Amino acid sequence: MSFAGFVFDMIRRDKENRNLRLLRRERLNERLDKMYKGHGMPRNTTAEDMEKITRLTRQKEYSEQRHTVRMMSIIMGICILTASVLVFIFTR
């Protein structure tokens, strides 16, 4: 086989792979559309309901953030305490 044959084979494989990627992308989009179908906001949601939802969401985010800060403080305190004990033990 000449060099041109290798080139044509490579071009053909590249074209096939491009078509397969396109097909895979279309299948993924169809699957996502099926999965998320009907998960939007209900049509009869009022402004008061939306305000309540946003307020509850903010409260939940705030409480999660406080919990994360507390846990990080506890972990950092334990690490500092452990490091202090190790330094005290090994410096004697």
Kinemage of the C-alpha trace (Angstrom):
@kinemage 1
@onewidth
@group {chain A} dominant
@subgroup {mainchain}
@vectorlist {calphas} color= white
{ca met a 1} P 0.000 0.000 0.000
{ca ser a 2} L 1.326 3.392 -0.911
{ca phe a 3} L 1.446 6.438 1.336
{ca ala a 4} L -1.719 7.791 -0.309
{ca gly a 5} L -3.585 4.662 0.817
{ca phe a 6} L -2.586 5.310 4.416
{ca val a 7} L -3.728 8.914 4.142
{ca phe a 8} L -7.095 7.974 2.644
{ca asp a 9} L -7.590 5.334 5.340
{ca met a 10} L -6.804 7.888 8.042
{ca ile a 11} L -9.230 10.401 6.522
{ca arg a 12} L -11.950 7.730 6.347
{ca arg a 13} L -11.440 6.733 10.001
{ca asp a 14} L -11.471 10.392 11.037
{ca lys a 15} L -14.785 10.906 9.232
{ca glu a 16} L -16.286 7.805 10.868
{ca asn a 17} L -15.144 8.952 14.313
{ca arg a 18} L -16.610 12.407 13.735
{ca asn a 19} L -19.957 10.826 12.827
{ca leu a 20} L -19.833 8.608 15.924
{ca arg a 21} L -19.110 11.611 18.170
{ca leu a 22} L -22.052 13.471 16.648
{ca leu a 23} L -24.325 10.459 17.166
{ca arg a 24} L -23.175 10.069 20.786
{ca arg a 25} L -23.782 13.779 21.444
{ca glu a 26} L -27.308 13.554 19.979
{ca arg a 27} L -28.110 10.491 22.102
{ca leu a 28} L -26.835 12.247 25.215
{ca asn a 29} L -28.983 15.297 24.508
{ca glu a 30} L -32.049 13.092 23.965
{ca arg a 31} L -31.388 11.240 27.221
{ca leu a 32} L -30.974 14.515 29.124
{ca asp a 33} L -34.179 15.883 27.606
{ca lys a 34} L -36.077 12.766 28.723
{ca met a 35} L -34.524 12.873 32.172
{ca tyr a 36} L -35.299 16.549 32.852
{ca lys a 37} L -38.665 16.656 31.120
{ca gly a 38} L -41.287 18.169 33.401
{ca his a 39} L -38.884 19.303 36.128
{ca gly a 40} L -39.454 23.013 35.601
{ca met a 41} L -41.388 25.376 37.806
{ca pro a 42} L -45.136 24.751 37.958
{ca arg a 43} L -47.196 27.180 35.911
{ca asn a 44} L -49.320 28.273 38.874
{ca thr a 45} L -46.415 29.520 41.030
{ca thr a 46} L -47.116 32.975 42.405
{ca ala a 47} L -44.680 35.740 43.270
{ca glu a 48} L -45.211 35.093 46.984
{ca asp a 49} L -44.338 31.429 46.518
{ca met a 50} L -41.185 32.375 44.635
{ca glu a 51} L -40.172 34.786 47.403
{ca lys a 52} L -40.761 32.082 49.995
{ca ile a 53} L -38.690 29.599 47.987
{ca thr a 54} L -35.802 32.050 47.595
{ca arg a 55} L -35.927 32.961 51.302
{ca leu a 56} L -35.861 29.303 52.346
{ca thr a 57} L -33.031 28.632 49.908
{ca arg a 58} L -30.968 31.508 51.330
{ca gln a 59} L -31.597 30.302 54.877
{ca lys a 60} L -30.512 26.791 53.988
{ca glu a 61} L -27.360 28.030 52.225
{ca tyr a 62} L -26.517 30.213 55.236
{ca ser a 63} L -26.953 27.349 57.691
{ca glu a 64} L -24.842 25.040 55.489
{ca gln a 65} L -22.127 27.693 55.310
{ca arg a 66} L -22.134 28.114 59.107
{ca his a 67} L -21.924 24.347 59.539
{ca thr a 68} L -18.961 24.168 57.153
{ca val a 69} L -17.131 26.957 58.992
{ca arg a 70} L -17.723 25.257 62.340
{ca met a 71} L -16.459 21.919 61.080
{ca met a 72} L -13.367 23.502 59.513
{ca ser a 73} L -12.652 25.326 62.786
{ca ile a 74} L -12.927 22.089 64.746
{ca ile a 75} L -10.678 20.238 62.308
{ca met a 76} L -8.099 23.035 62.315
{ca gly a 77} L -8.163 23.111 66.132
{ca ile a 78} L -7.574 19.370 66.298
{ca cys a 79} L -4.687 19.656 63.814
{ca ile a 80} L -3.073 22.502 65.761
{ca leu a 81} L -3.504 20.637 69.048
{ca thr a 82} L -2.004 17.451 67.562
{ca ala a 83} L 0.923 19.378 66.079
{ca ser a 84} L 1.551 21.092 69.431
{ca val a 85} L 1.553 17.768 71.282
{ca leu a 86} L 3.904 16.207 68.723
{ca val a 87} L 6.301 19.164 68.925
{ca phe a 88} L 6.235 19.014 72.720
{ca ile a 89} L 6.921 15.252 72.716
{ca phe a 90} L 9.725 15.294 70.164
{ca thr a 91} L 11.554 18.355 71.529
{ca arg a 92} L 12.214 16.696 74.889
